[in-house]
Amino acid sequence: MVEDTAGGLPILRETAVLHKEPETRLSRGRRSVLISFSGVDGSGKSTQVKLLQERLAGMHIESRRVWCRWRPITSLPLLMILRRMGYAKVHHTSSIGFVETKIPPNGLSSLWAFLTQLDNLLKTGPMILIPLMLRKTVICDRYVLDLMVEGSADLGRSGRVATLGFKFLKVLPRPRQAFLVLVEPSVAFQRKPDMPTIAHFKARTELYKELAGSLGVTVLDGSQSPERIHDQIWSRVAGIFVR
């Protein structure tokens, strides 16, 4: 495997057939494990979560998938106000849908960032912390990187602009391995045509590239076959489960 660069980010690409070691010797003393997958809608991250879960199941290792996209709680009253003011629009998609905002840089935008990240902490925290306390394996479909990208996109700002809301995310557990599946915006848009415009994907792809390095996320070339991507993922996580 070699690391090429795209947009300044090292991207794993397979250069040879991987030799799989026997998977019969499992690590003793089960410990809690957190692995996360990030990327725009349509990048293929959910496929990789499924492939990893199937592989672990074949080794008699139970895992829990947590999908970190939530409906608003504390931010709901403000969302209603923003919609009335024309600053927010809710798009209903094949999944849970998403909120598109165009809020001027003022107190409302800061309050929105604060409340949405508080929602993320209140919902994501228990869903991840409880199974980890029980020494389970948790695989996140979307995690801190995605929450920061969506929050930055809401504000129409660079992902490096810190807000108080983003500081909530530092409380969440750090993954043992974190992956970003990176695809071209046009490819993602073809896979998820219920999204309003390709601009949605372009803006978020740039934010993913901007933030991935600072969070220590391994970037994967999503143009490869799902099986090849899975092999690259397994080469990084196998040591957690296999002695």
N, C-alpha and C positions, 0 to 999 in steps of 0.2 A: 504494500500500500504506500502511496506517496501523497504528499500534501501539495496541491496546486493552490493558487490564489485567485480569488475573484472579488473585486471590490475591496481589496485589502485584507480579505479574510482567508485563512487556510481552509481548504475544503478537502475532505478525505475522498480519494478515488481509488478503486481497486485496480491493482496492476497484475495480480496473479491469483490463481485459485488458492483459496485458503485451506490449509490442512487442519481439519477439525480433530481436536484431541478427544479421547474417550470421555464421556460425560457421566461416568459411573461413580466417581469419587466426589461426593458433595461435601462442601465445607461443613465442619461440625460446629455445633453451637449456633443455631440460627440467630441471626441478628436482624434488626430492622434495616430495610434497604429502600431507598427512594431514588427512582430514576425518572427523568422528565424528558418529554418530547415537545418541541416548539416548532412554529411555522405558521404561515398564512393558511387560511381555509383552502383546502384542495392541494396542499403540499405533499400529502401522503403520510403525515405523522400518525394518524389513527390506524393506518394499515400497519405501520411499524410497531405500534403498541400491541396490536392483535398478534402479529408474528412472534413478538417477544413473549407474550403471555402463553401462546401455544407451545413454544419451546420450553418454557419453564414448567408448564403443566406436564410435558413429556418426561420431565425430571422429578415429577411429584412435588413441585414447588408451587404453592398457591400464591397468586398475586391479585391485588385489587387495583382496578383501573379507576382513576379519578379524573373526571372531565372538568377542567376549571373554567367554565363559562357559566355565569350565574345571572339570574334575574335580580333587578335592583331591590334593595330593602330600605336602608337608611337614605339612599339617594332618590327613592321614588317620588317623594313630594317635590323635590327640586326638579326632577325630570319633567313632571307635569307642568311646572312653572316655565321651564325652558321651552317646552313644546308650544305653550301658549304665546310665548314671546318670539317664536320662530327660530330659536337657537338650536333646537334638537328635533330629530326625526327618527322614528322607530321603523326599521326595515324588517319585515317578517320573511324569514328564509326557511329552508328545509330543516334547519336545526332550531336553535332557540331564538334566532334573530339577533340583531345588534342595533345599537343606538349610534346615530351619526350626529355629531355636534359641531356647531360653528359659533363658539362663544367668544366674544371680545375679551382681550386680556385684562380682566378686572376681577373684582371680588367674587363674582359669580363663577368664573372659570376656576379660581382657586378652591372655592367651596365644592364645586363639582368634582375636582380631582381628589379632594380630601374624602368626600363621602363615597365615591366609587371604589377607592382603594380600601376604605374601611369595610365596605361590603365584601371585597375580595378577601380581606383578612378574616372576617367573621365567618365566611362560608368555607374558604379553603382550609383555614387552620384546623378546625375539628375533623374535617374529612381526611386529612393527612396525619395529624398528630395522634389520633386515637389508634388507628391500625399500626402506626410505627411504635407506639408504646406497647402494643401487643406483639411486637417483634414480627410484623408482617412485611411483605414486599409490596410496595406501592408504586404504581407506574402512572405518572401524570400525563394526560393528554392536554397540553397547555399548562404553563406554570408561570413562574415569576417573570421570565423574559416576555411572555405573551401579555401578561397583565400590564407590564411597563410600556410595551409597544402600543397597546390599545389606549392606555391612559395618555400617552404622548400624542397619539393620533387625534384623540378627542380634543386636546388643547391646541392642535395644529402647531406643535413645537418640536424642537429637537429632543431626542430621547435623553440627551445629557442635561437637560434643564431639570434640576431637582425640585421636587415639590414635597410638602409635608406628607401628602398622601402616599408617595412612593416609599417613604421611610417605614411605613407599616409593613411593607413586603420584606424588610430585613429580618422581621421576627420569624418568618417562615423557615422551616428546615432547609438546609442546603442539600441538593441531590448528590448522591455518590457519583452519578454520571448524568450529564445534561446534553441533549442533542438538539440541533436546529436542522430541520430538513428544508433546504433552500431550493426553490424552483423559480423559473421566470414568471413574472406576473401574468403574462398572456396564457401560460399553461394553467396556472391556478384559476384564472377567470373562465377558461374553457371547462374546467372540472366543476366549477361552482357558478354557473351562469345566473343563478338567482340573486347574486350580489348586484347592486345597482350599476356600478361602472368598474372598468379596469383600474381607474385611478385609486380605488380602495386598496387594491393589491400593490400598486406601485409605491404608494406612500408607506405602507406597512413593511414592504420588503426592504426599503431603505433604512427604516428604523431598526429592523432586525439586524441588518448588517452593522449598523452603528453601535448597537448595544451588546451584541453577542460576545465580542472579545472581552469586554470589561466584566462579564459575568462568568467567564471561563466555560463557555458552551462549545461543544464540538460541532462543527459545521459539516453537514453531509450534502453531497451532490444529489439532489432529488431527481435529476434526469435519468439516473441509472434505474435498473429494474429493482422492484421491491426486494427480491431475493439477495441481490448484491448489496443493497443498502443494509439489509438485516445482517449479513455476514460481517460487515464493517462494525455494526453496532455490537454484535456478539463478541467480536475480538476485543472490544473495550470493556464489556461487562462480565465476560465469562469468569474472570478471576474472582469475582464476588461470590459466585455460586459453586465453582468447580475448583478443587484443590489440585 
